[in-house]
Amino acid sequence: MLAAALGQEFEVAAAQRPVDRVSVEVTIDGDRLPMGVTRQIVATFQVPDGQHLYSDPVPEGLVAAAIELDHIDGILSYEPLAPPTSPLTLAGSGDTLQVYEGDVVLRLPVAQNARQMHKDDQGRFVTISGQVRWQACDDVECFLPESMPFSFRVEAGFPVLGDMGPGVGRVPTMNGARHFQRMIDRRAGNEPGADGQ
């Protein structure tokens, strides 16, 4: 189309062969995400026979399969979990890349620190959003990169705080102040038995 618009000669390529597409389902492995608890974003890729997805790192121009979170203050992500890969050497360049063969399940552990917790009549919630990206290839060619957004509104519960400050009375109580006082007494030698008797 660009060549035609510029008045240049061009050839019409043969019609592309029909290709089955990768399908993706994204879920979160629980319906509650209190502070201090980790859940996993799970992306399940159904990969057609004869196709594969790439793992990082990939050369410029290729896209690795990945789960990416939006930059939301208070939503934390950790090292992603992925299945084993197999080496694939590209003809011509000689580069060896790591590929996922067959269907693929990627997992991204996430947590929250209450900075984005919001409350309504139904409880306390956090929203986790982002996208899954991938590029499928077969033995002949690579197809266009694809992505799919996701968003989960997850019950957050109450903040989990110790009882040594303004959070006293929040659930669950951890008896932190009492244990802290015992440690001080023990170090000062005021606790019974602190002198070894």
N, C-alpha and C positions, 0 to 999 in steps of 0.2 A: 504493500500500500504506500509506503514511504517513497519507494522508487517510482511508482506510478505518479504520485503527486509531484515529484521533481522532474517528471518527463524523461526518466531514464528507462532503458530497456531492462526487462526482467523476465524470468521464467516462472511459470506457475508450477509449484511443486506438486507431485502426485498426492492424492488424498491420503491423509494419515490413516493408518490402520486403527480400527477401534481398540481401545485399551481399557481393561477393567481398572477401576480406581480403588485406591486404599480408602477404607472407611475407619473412622475413629470414634471411640466412645470415651468420655471423660467423666469420672466419678470422684467422690471423696469417700474415704473408708470409715466414715462415722458421721453421726448427726449432731455431735457436740464437740466443741473445741475450747475447753476451759484453759486458762493460763496454766503453763507448766505441762501441758499435754501435747503430744505430737500426733498428728494424723498424716495420711498420705493422699496426695492427689494422684489418681491412677488413670493413665492413658493407655487404652487397649487398641492397638492398630491391627486391623484385619488386612493382611497383605496378600494380594492375588498371587497365585502360583507363577513362578518365573520372575518375580520382582523382589527387590530388597530395599531396605532403608539404611542410611549411613549413621554411624556414631561419630561424635567429635573425636579428633579434629578432622576437618575436611578442607580441601583446597578452595580458593576463591571461586565462586560460581556454583558450588554445591551447598546444600542445606542439610544439616544433620537433624535427625529426629530429636525433639526436645520438648519439655514442658517449661514455659516461661511465665513467671508471675508478673502482674503489673506492679509498679513501684508504689506500694501502699505502706505508709508508715505504720508500724505495729504488726505487720504480717511478716513472719520470718520464714525463710526456706533454708534447707540443709542440702547436703550432698545427695544428688539424685541416685536412684537405684535402677540398674538396667541389667538385662540378661547378657550372657556371654556373646561375643561377636566372633566373626570369622574374617580372616584376611582376604582381600581381593586386590589383585594387582591390575592396574589399568593398562590396557594396550596403548602403546605410543609413548605415554609419559613415563611409564614404569613406576608411578606412584602406587604404594600399597595402602589401601584404606581398610578400615574396619566396618563390616556390614552386619546388620541383623538379618537373619534368614528366617522366613516363615513369619507367623504372627508375632507381634512384639508387645510387651507390657512394660511401660516405663512408670516409675514411681518417684514422686517428689515429696519428701517429708516437709510438713509445714507446722508452724506454731503461731501463737499470737500473744502479745504482751499487754493487752487491754487498752492500748492507745487509740484503737479504732473501734472499740466496743460501743455500741449504741443500744439504748433501751427503748422499748415500746410496751404496749399493753400485753404483749405475748411473752416478753422476757428480754434477755440481753443477747445480742447477736453481733457477729462480725461477718463481713463480706470478703471473700477471697476470689480474685479474678485474675485472668491472664489468657494465654493462648497456647495451643499445641501447634508445633510446626514440623514439617517433614517434606521430603522430596523422594519420590519413588523412582527407581531405575530398574531396567532389565538388562539383558546381555547386549542389547543393541543401542539403547538410548536412555537418557534421563528425561523425566517429564517435568513440567513446571512445578516449582515449589508451591506448597499449599499450607494453609493455616486454618485453625478453628478456634474461636474464642470460647471461654467458659466463665461462669460466675456461680459461686455457691454462697448462699446466706445460711450461716451455721450458728446454732445456739452456742453462746459463749459461756453461760453460767456465771457464777460470782467470781470476782478476782480472788485468787488464793493468796492470802497474806498471813504472816506471822502475827502474834499478839503482842508485839513489842512497840507499838506505835499507834498512830491514829486509826489503824485498821482493826483495833481490838474489837472483838465481837463479830467480825466477819467470819464466814464459814469457809473451810474448817479451821478450828482453833488448833494451833500447833504447840501450845504450852511453851513457847519460846522464851518468854520473860522469866518464867520459873526456872527453866534450865539454865538460862544465862546467869541468874542470881546464884544458883548453886555453883556454877563454874567460878564466879567471883569469890564466893565464900571459900571454896576449896583452895583456890590460889592464895587467898589471904590467910589460910589456916584457921578459919572460923567455923568450918563445917565439922561436926562430930566425926572423929576418926581420921581427920586430915593429917594428924601428927603420927599416924601409924598405930595408934592405940585403939 
